[in-house]
Protein backbone atom coordinates (compact mmCIF):
# COMPACT_ATOMS: atom_id res chain seq x y z
CA UNK A 1 0.00 0.00 0.00
CA UNK A 2 1.29 3.43 -0.95
CA UNK A 3 1.46 6.00 1.85
CA UNK A 4 0.14 9.40 0.83
CA UNK A 5 1.97 12.46 2.15
CA UNK A 6 0.97 16.06 1.55
CA UNK A 7 3.63 18.74 1.89
CA UNK A 8 2.00 22.09 2.53
CA UNK A 9 4.13 25.19 1.96
CA UNK A 10 2.61 28.15 3.79
CA UNK A 11 3.87 31.40 2.25
CA UNK A 12 2.16 34.51 0.91
CA UNK A 13 5.05 35.29 -1.45
CA UNK A 14 5.50 31.75 -2.77
CA UNK A 15 1.75 31.36 -3.32
CA UNK A 16 1.79 34.55 -5.43
CA UNK A 17 4.82 33.40 -7.42
CA UNK A 18 7.03 36.19 -6.05
CA UNK A 19 9.34 33.77 -4.28
CA UNK A 20 10.49 30.29 -5.22
CA UNK A 21 9.17 27.64 -2.86
CA UNK A 22 12.29 26.09 -1.36
CA UNK A 23 10.64 24.49 1.68
CA UNK A 24 8.25 22.11 -0.08
CA UNK A 25 10.88 20.67 -2.43
CA UNK A 26 13.33 20.33 0.51
CA UNK A 27 10.77 18.30 2.48
CA UNK A 28 9.98 16.12 -0.54
CA UNK A 29 13.66 15.47 -1.32
CA UNK A 30 14.34 14.55 2.33
CA UNK A 31 11.41 12.10 2.38
CA UNK A 32 12.43 10.50 -0.92
CA UNK A 33 15.96 9.99 0.40
CA UNK A 34 14.86 8.44 3.72
CA UNK A 35 11.67 6.45 3.02
CA UNK A 36 12.13 3.02 1.45
CA UNK A 37 8.47 1.94 1.20
CA UNK A 38 6.07 3.10 -1.56
CA UNK A 39 5.06 6.72 -1.04
CA UNK A 40 3.18 9.39 -2.98
CA UNK A 41 4.23 12.95 -2.12
CA UNK A 42 2.29 15.99 -3.31
CA UNK A 43 3.39 19.59 -2.69
CA UNK A 44 0.77 22.30 -2.21
CA UNK A 45 1.60 26.02 -1.90
CA UNK A 46 -0.90 28.24 -0.10
CA UNK A 47 -0.89 31.73 1.41
CA UNK A 48 -0.32 32.38 5.10
CA UNK A 49 -3.40 32.84 7.24
CA UNK A 50 -5.64 30.97 9.60
CA UNK A 51 -8.43 30.11 7.15
CA UNK A 52 -6.20 29.08 4.24
CA UNK A 53 -4.11 26.72 6.37
CA UNK A 54 -7.05 25.37 8.38
CA UNK A 55 -9.24 24.70 5.36
CA UNK A 56 -6.44 23.06 3.35
CA UNK A 57 -5.45 20.76 6.22
CA UNK A 58 -9.08 19.74 6.77
CA UNK A 59 -9.47 18.95 3.05
CA UNK A 60 -6.24 16.95 2.94
CA UNK A 61 -7.21 14.93 6.03
CA UNK A 62 -10.97 14.53 5.69
CA UNK A 63 -11.55 14.51 1.94
CA UNK A 64 -8.25 13.38 0.42
CA UNK A 65 -7.45 10.92 3.22
CA UNK A 66 -3.70 11.50 3.27
CA UNK A 67 -1.66 9.65 5.89
CA UNK A 68 0.52 12.61 6.81
CA UNK A 69 0.60 16.37 6.29
CA UNK A 70 3.93 18.14 6.71
CA UNK A 71 3.60 21.92 6.73
CA UNK A 72 6.55 24.20 6.15
CA UNK A 73 6.46 27.86 7.10
CA UNK A 74 4.10 30.11 9.01
CA UNK A 75 5.33 29.17 12.50
CA UNK A 76 7.16 32.36 13.50
CA UNK A 77 5.93 35.37 15.48
CA UNK A 78 5.06 37.69 12.58
CA UNK A 79 1.41 38.77 12.20
CA UNK A 80 0.74 36.51 9.15
CA UNK A 81 2.37 33.40 10.74
CA UNK A 82 -0.78 31.56 11.77
CA UNK A 83 0.01 27.91 11.07
CA UNK A 84 -0.03 26.97 14.81
CA UNK A 85 -3.40 28.67 15.24
CA UNK A 86 -4.76 26.71 12.26
CA UNK A 87 -3.36 23.54 13.83
CA UNK A 88 -5.22 24.24 17.07
CA UNK A 89 -8.44 24.50 15.05
CA UNK A 90 -8.00 21.18 13.21
CA UNK A 91 -6.11 18.69 15.34
CA UNK A 92 -7.86 16.24 17.60
CA UNK A 93 -4.81 15.28 19.65
CA UNK A 94 -1.77 17.47 20.10
CA UNK A 95 1.68 15.88 20.18
CA UNK A 96 3.77 18.67 21.74
CA UNK A 97 6.94 16.58 21.93
CA UNK A 98 7.51 17.14 18.21
CA UNK A 99 7.72 20.92 18.61
CA UNK A 100 9.78 20.63 21.78
CA UNK A 101 12.36 18.43 20.05
CA UNK A 102 12.47 20.56 16.91
CA UNK A 103 13.10 23.70 18.96
CA UNK A 104 15.78 21.90 21.00
CA UNK A 105 17.78 20.71 17.99
CA UNK A 106 17.29 24.03 16.18
CA UNK A 107 18.44 25.97 19.23
CA UNK A 108 21.78 24.16 18.96
CA UNK A 109 22.15 25.94 15.58
CA UNK A 110 20.61 29.40 16.06
CA UNK A 111 19.38 31.40 19.07
CA UNK A 112 16.26 32.49 17.18
CA UNK A 113 14.88 28.93 17.32
CA UNK A 114 13.05 29.98 20.48
CA UNK A 115 10.78 32.07 18.24
CA UNK A 116 9.49 28.96 16.46
CA UNK A 117 6.00 27.71 17.29
CA UNK A 118 5.99 24.31 15.58
CA UNK A 119 3.71 21.61 16.86
CA UNK A 120 2.21 18.34 15.69
CA UNK A 121 -1.01 16.48 16.15
CA UNK A 122 -3.48 14.05 14.68
CA UNK A 123 -6.76 14.42 12.86
CA UNK A 124 -8.42 11.07 12.36
CA UNK A 125 -5.86 8.77 10.77
CA UNK A 126 -3.62 11.64 9.66
CA UNK A 127 -0.46 12.89 11.38
CA UNK A 128 0.18 16.62 10.92
CA UNK A 129 3.62 18.07 11.67
CA UNK A 130 4.64 21.73 11.39
CA UNK A 131 8.17 22.25 10.10
CA UNK A 132 10.23 25.42 9.72
CA UNK A 133 10.50 27.07 6.31
CA UNK A 134 14.25 27.05 5.67
CA UNK A 135 15.69 23.95 3.94
CA UNK A 136 18.59 23.60 6.42
CA UNK A 137 16.22 23.79 9.36
CA UNK A 138 13.84 21.33 7.69
CA UNK A 139 16.66 18.79 7.43
CA UNK A 140 17.65 19.24 11.09
CA UNK A 141 14.06 18.98 12.33
CA UNK A 142 13.00 16.02 10.18
CA UNK A 143 16.14 14.11 11.14
CA UNK A 144 15.28 14.68 14.80
CA UNK A 145 11.58 13.75 14.79
CA UNK A 146 11.24 11.26 11.95
CA UNK A 147 12.46 8.20 13.89
CA UNK A 148 9.16 8.36 15.84
CA UNK A 149 6.88 9.06 12.86
CA UNK A 150 6.49 5.52 11.43
CA UNK A 151 5.39 4.15 14.83
CA UNK A 152 3.04 7.11 15.31
CA UNK A 153 1.45 6.35 11.94
CA UNK A 154 1.06 2.71 13.05
CA UNK A 155 -0.66 3.81 16.26
CA UNK A 156 -3.21 6.06 14.55
CA UNK A 157 -4.05 3.56 11.81
CA UNK A 158 -2.37 5.39 8.94
CA UNK A 159 -0.23 3.75 6.26
CA UNK A 160 3.01 2.00 7.16
CA UNK A 161 6.32 3.69 6.41
CA UNK A 162 9.69 1.96 6.29
CA UNK A 163 12.99 3.81 6.13
CA UNK A 164 16.41 3.14 4.65
CA UNK A 165 17.99 2.09 7.94
CA UNK A 166 21.49 3.10 6.82
CA UNK A 167 20.19 6.67 6.52
CA UNK A 168 17.65 6.87 9.36
CA UNK A 169 16.41 4.08 11.59
CA UNK A 170 12.74 4.26 12.53
CA UNK A 171 11.99 3.26 16.11
CA UNK A 172 9.30 0.71 16.79
CA UNK A 173 9.16 -0.91 20.23
CA UNK A 174 9.93 -4.62 20.26
CA UNK A 175 6.93 -6.84 20.73
C-alpha positions in Angstrom: 0.0 0.0 0.0 1.3 3.4 -0.9 1.5 6.0 1.9 0.1 9.4 0.8 2.0 12.5 2.2 1.0 16.1 1.5 3.6 18.7 1.9 2.0 22.1 2.5 4.1 25.2 2.0 2.6 28.1 3.8 3.9 31.4 2.2 2.2 34.5 0.9 5.0 35.3 -1.5 5.5 31.7 -2.8 1.7 31.4 -3.3 1.8 34.6 -5.4 4.8 33.4 -7.4 7.0 36.2 -6.0 9.3 33.8 -4.3 10.5 30.3 -5.2 9.2 27.6 -2.9 12.3 26.1 -1.4 10.6 24.5 1.7 8.2 22.1 -0.1 10.9 20.7 -2.4 13.3 20.3 0.5 10.8 18.3 2.5 10.0 16.1 -0.5 13.7 15.5 -1.3 14.3 14.5 2.3 11.4 12.1 2.4 12.4 10.5 -0.9 16.0 10.0 0.4 14.9 8.4 3.7 11.7 6.4 3.0 12.1 3.0 1.4 8.5 1.9 1.2 6.1 3.1 -1.6 5.1 6.7 -1.0 3.2 9.4 -3.0 4.2 13.0 -2.1 2.3 16.0 -3.3 3.4 19.6 -2.7 0.8 22.3 -2.2 1.6 26.0 -1.9 -0.9 28.2 -0.1 -0.9 31.7 1.4 -0.3 32.4 5.1 -3.4 32.8 7.2 -5.6 31.0 9.6 -8.4 30.1 7.1 -6.2 29.1 4.2 -4.1 26.7 6.4 -7.0 25.4 8.4 -9.2 24.7 5.4 -6.4 23.1 3.4 -5.4 20.8 6.2 -9.1 19.7 6.8 -9.5 19.0 3.1 -6.2 17.0 2.9 -7.2 14.9 6.0 -11.0 14.5 5.7 -11.5 14.5 1.9 -8.2 13.4 0.4 -7.5 10.9 3.2 -3.7 11.5 3.3 -1.7 9.6 5.9 0.5 12.6 6.8 0.6 16.4 6.3 3.9 18.1 6.7 3.6 21.9 6.7 6.6 24.2 6.2 6.5 27.9 7.1 4.1 30.1 9.0 5.3 29.2 12.5 7.2 32.4 13.5 5.9 35.4 15.5 5.1 37.7 12.6 1.4 38.8 12.2 0.7 36.5 9.2 2.4 33.4 10.7 -0.8 31.6 11.8 0.0 27.9 11.1 0.0 27.0 14.8 -3.4 28.7 15.2 -4.8 26.7 12.3 -3.4 23.5 13.8 -5.2 24.2 17.1 -8.4 24.5 15.1 -8.0 21.2 13.2 -6.1 18.7 15.3 -7.9 16.2 17.6 -4.8 15.3 19.7 -1.8 17.5 20.1 1.7 15.9 20.2 3.8 18.7 21.7 6.9 16.6 21.9 7.5 17.1 18.2 7.7 20.9 18.6 9.8 20.6 21.8 12.4 18.4 20.1 12.5 20.6 16.9 13.1 23.7 19.0 15.8 21.9 21.0 17.8 20.7 18.0 17.3 24.0 16.2 18.4 26.0 19.2 21.8 24.2 19.0 22.2 25.9 15.6 20.6 29.4 16.1 19.4 31.4 19.1 16.3 32.5 17.2 14.9 28.9 17.3 13.0 30.0 20.5 10.8 32.1 18.2 9.5 29.0 16.5 6.0 27.7 17.3 6.0 24.3 15.6 3.7 21.6 16.9 2.2 18.3 15.7 -1.0 16.5 16.1 -3.5 14.1 14.7 -6.8 14.4 12.9 -8.4 11.1 12.4 -5.9 8.8 10.8 -3.6 11.6 9.7 -0.5 12.9 11.4 0.2 16.6 10.9 3.6 18.1 11.7 4.6 21.7 11.4 8.2 22.2 10.1 10.2 25.4 9.7 10.5 27.1 6.3 14.3 27.1 5.7 15.7 24.0 3.9 18.6 23.6 6.4 16.2 23.8 9.4 13.8 21.3 7.7 16.7 18.8 7.4 17.6 19.2 11.1 14.1 19.0 12.3 13.0 16.0 10.2 16.1 14.1 11.1 15.3 14.7 14.8 11.6 13.8 14.8 11.2 11.3 11.9 12.5 8.2 13.9 9.2 8.4 15.8 6.9 9.1 12.9 6.5 5.5 11.4 5.4 4.2 14.8 3.0 7.1 15.3 1.5 6.3 11.9 1.1 2.7 13.0 -0.7 3.8 16.3 -3.2 6.1 14.5 -4.1 3.6 11.8 -2.4 5.4 8.9 -0.2 3.8 6.3 3.0 2.0 7.2 6.3 3.7 6.4 9.7 2.0 6.3 13.0 3.8 6.1 16.4 3.1 4.7 18.0 2.1 7.9 21.5 3.1 6.8 20.2 6.7 6.5 17.7 6.9 9.4 16.4 4.1 11.6 12.7 4.3 12.5 12.0 3.3 16.1 9.3 0.7 16.8 9.2 -0.9 20.2 9.9 -4.6 20.3 6.9 -6.8 20.7 
